[in-house]
Amino acid sequence: ICKDKIEAEVWFAGLKALISSGQRGRSKIDGRSDGGLYFD
């Protein structure tokens, strides 16, 4: 739980970057490369 908006934005940006890098690795398998958020 983040105490302020800046911390939340930084955390979310990092999470998004981590997910997007994972999606690039899986895009050859499932063809998803539109930059959306996916959770297995």
C-alpha positions, 0 to 999 in steps of 0.5 A, spaced: 500 500 500 503 506 497 502 512 502 503 517 496 501 518 489 508 519 486 510 512 490 504 509 487 506 512 480 513 510 480 511 503 483 506 502 477 511 504 472 516 499 474 510 494 474 508 495 467 515 495 465 516 488 468 510 486 465 511 489 458 518 486 458 515 479 459 510 480 454 515 481 449 518 474 450 511 471 450 509 474 444 512 469 439 507 464 443 501 467 443 501 473 438 499 478 443 504 484 442 499 490 443 502 492 450 496 491 454 496 488 461 495 480 462 496 476 468 497 468 467 
